[in-house]
Amino acid sequence: MAMRFVIIDLETTGNVPKKGDRIIQLGMAVVEDGSIVKRFASFFNPEQPIPLFIQQLTNIDEQTVEGAPLFADKADEITAMMEGAYFVAHNVDFDLPFLQAELERAGWPPFTGPTIDTVELARIVLPTAESYKLGDLAKQLGLRHDRPHQADSDAEVTAKLFIALLERLGRLPLVTLEQLRRLARHLKSDIYSLLDLVITEKQKEAPMDNTIALYRGIALKKPASKPESGDDEKRLASVSFAAFYEQAPSLPLPGYKRREGQWEMMQLVYEALSTSQHALIEAGTGLGKSLAYFIPAAFFACERQERVVISTHTLQLQEQLIRRDLSVLRQVVPPPLRVAVLKGKQNYLSLDKFASFLPEPCDTYDAALLKCQMLVWLLETDSGDLDELNVSSGARLLLSALAIGEEEDGGRHHFFAQAKRRAEQADIVITNHAFLLHDLTASTPLLPPFRHLIVDEAHRLEDIAARYFGERIDYVSFRLLTAKMAQTLTKWLEAEQGEVKAVLARCQRHLEGLQFEGDELFRLLRRYALERKPARAGRCRCRFSPVDEHGRTWQAAVELCWRLRDLTAALLAEAKPILPVAMTDAITLPASLAADLAALNQQMNALVRLLTEAEPGTVRWIEADEKGAANAVRLYSQPVDLADFFADQLFMKKRSVILTSATLAVRGRFSYMTTRLGLDDFYPICHSFPAPFRYKEQVALFVPTDMPLVSAVPLETYAEAAAAAVLSIARHVGRRVLVLFPSYELLKMTAEALKTEEADEPFVLIAQGMQSGSPAKLLRTFLQFDHAVLFGTSGFWEGIDLPGSALDALIIARLPFAPPDDPVMEAKSEQIRAAGGDPFYELSLPEAVLRFKQGFGRLIRTEQDKGAVFVLDRRLTTASYGADFLASLPPLSVYDGTLSELLDKADAWLS
């Protein structure tokens, strides 16, 4: 390939060259003909101080650059290397502006050649990568990366990554390469001419191989042939859990160490399945819970010819079961073991929708990049599961429109139909809680018949069910849907003439009325909520009941709701006769409009139910942002109690349901969970298997007695004291500290108080909600720094894994009781009180204890971990109910005293 590429990486004093930030190190690698042919690296004196967090991140301090050259001293050499080459970097938008600023400062002309961003190229060529950070991509591709955040090392690794991406690009079939070239004009990278060369080379090769199928001009991986039915008698004779358990072989895992609790749990799971009993099994962190139920489930399914369904909540756990645990299973359970994954239709790509979407003009960069990613992904995927893709947040909004609709029921390359067939032939089917709930209530179940179920992450089942059976309507969704419909109508209008055009124009007028009235409705609801309930931390949550609401604002909102329903009905009636109209060029605008109209009708029906219909046993509320847009409103409803549903629809109908999680018991008892899940009358097996860690040696818990009592001072005062405590702990204990908050309100106040004090501190503060990004992204940022403090709420209490040196100290800012304005907890409390119970001891306390256990479990993740837990809420040791929290933890040392005394103890304990 006769092209020259210069791969560049920089380390700088900050992020904004226009504000005077400078380069402190530059690394370059020249790539020609698929090899690195030249290298350059140099530190530079920036003639200004290097911030402490930059020194931490890069290990480049002011002594390192003190005798280094100025950039101007090397500008001629750098410019000569870039002459006639592509500028390649891992995030060009960062590196190129810095380089241009330094060239201008040195009196040299700017770089004007083509650019390629390896982040963008990796997104296209590796569409399912978990992360596009340089270190993560290097690890995935097996590239050594010894010194991250050092420009010479990063440039070297980026060059090797670039070469690997070019090789993969060259292996794509010609039809895909040509489609990528058509889309390349809409990308940030200048890869059009690069693709031209790749296509020229590809045209010299043999025709497309037989592993590729074509569907409407799109290349995709050919579906696997149907599995053979197998000899069930032979399978039955060759599989024995009893023999496996008696032999107790080593499991084929790296560094496997036998854990008695894991094997005891295997036996208990097998017993519950074999004797048709329900069970609640709490399995501590590090036990190996997933294999402890997966292995006996596989043996049972093969021995008894009884299908077992496994349901999880998080995608992460489903991926673990398939990618890691299944390979273990196949080595342990005699073949053939058949395992399948089945989710709802909305999780799978509709090839027909994608084929129609592909030729549409690229209105946004996100749309162009998504098309490129999907073209490559279709050559890799067997399942068509959209969760496999790692796409931008903007593209994620487009994915739902490309999913299989309820109206699609088959086809040669119908991914859901293929997944359903695999599930029907499987011994074990893996699904998610939402699809399980859909199946339990559907008139025509989509899961194959089953009588045995394992529910992992079972502590989330009630919450997921409440959301599943509840409803949500929000302004953003309404606005996005109607804007998409307006765009569809505009495109269709441009292509039509005559009566159809007149009908479309009338539809447009109805839609404009809908958008106007909708804006006004959500504006009224926001005003109504904020007038009734003051906002906390900028957010208002206001419960309502249609039969109890009064006043002019409410009546006006209800009238607008009816008008919206009437406008929707008129729009549907107007559009119905023209929806079957055929369009040219395979652009299915009528199908798109029909799907959107159905979605709009669903939204309007839900809106009418929420605002006008009484429904006993349901809680409803409005959420509004005090400082947000005038129509930034969300409406919710949820059932208050689902115990009867679970009893009647799940436990009565299945022979064995095994519920497992790391947090199910309070003070060693399962009564709270059995009541919430409707299991009281079924007498389930209940057992807790502790984590295999030496908590007495690995963790100590510290409770400062000089913190103010949270219930005795304003929240702002408590937040200031918490900020001072976090600052002291971060200075004295460990390199990385995670601080967990039960509410965003307290997190925000504490972060703001800490920011006024920590300007000169040698750690980086990362706060959820105050820095953009998902919990996973914030976690990756946290791990980049040697000294960092991460503030988290919601998702950070569970599901994150920080083993070894990734985390040294955990701070729980206050005991995780639900906020007083939580509408669901309010409604549940009222129900318990009406039945003569005590909401605090029957609901608030057990919920908080389970949450506390989840948070505590973030610190010790392996048998080698050691760390300190600080609980800033002294109610843990002074309130009578504090004993419930402590009794739910494993045996460990608990210390109380002033913070300065505890810091000395922690220093001594950790040393």
Secondary structure, 3 states (H helix, E strand, C coil): CCCEEEEEEEEECCCCHHHCCCEEEEEEEEEECCEEEEEEEEECCCCCCCCHHHHHHHCCCHHHHHCCCCHHHHHHHHHHHHCCCEEEECCHHHHHHHHHHHHHHCCCCCCCCCEEEHHHHHHHHCCCCCCCCHHHHHHHHCCCCCCCCCHHHHHHHHHHHHHHHHHHHHCCCHHHHHHHHHHHCCCCCCCHHHHHHHHHHHHCCCCCCCCEEEECCEEEECCCCCCCCCCHHHHHHHCCHHHHHHHCCCCCCCCCCCCHHHHHHHHHHHHHHHCCCCEEEEECCCCCHHHHHHHHHHHHHHHHCCCEEEEECCHHHHHHHHHHHHHHHHHHCCCCCCEEECCCHHHEECHHHHHHHCCCCCCCHHHHHHHHHHHHHCCCCCCCEHHHCCCCHHHHHHHHHHECCCCCCCCCCCHHHHHHHHHHCCCEEEEEHHHHHHHHHCCCCCCCCCCEEEECCHHHHHHHHHHHHCEEEEHHHHHHHHHHHHHHHHHHHHHCCHHHHHHHHHHHHHHHHHHHHHHHHHHHHHHHHHHHCCCECCEEEEECCCCCCCCHHHHHHHHHHHHHHHHHHHHHHHHHHHCCCCCCCCCCHHHHHHHHHHHHHHHHHHHHHHHHCCCCCEEEEEEEECCCCCCCEEEEEEECCCHHHHHHHHHCCCCEEEEEECCCCECCECHHHHHHCCCHHHCCEEEEECCCCCHHHHEEEEEECCCCCCCCCCHHHHHHHHHHHHHHHHHHCCCEEEEECCCHHHHHHHHHHHHCCCCCCCCEEEEECCECCCHHHHHHHHHHCCCEEEEECHHHHCCCCCCHHHCCEEEECCCCCCCCCCHHHHHHHHHHHHCCCCHHHHHHHHHHHHHHHHHHCCCCCCCCCCEEEEECCCHHHHCCCHHHHHHCCCCCEEEEECHHHHHHHHHHHHC
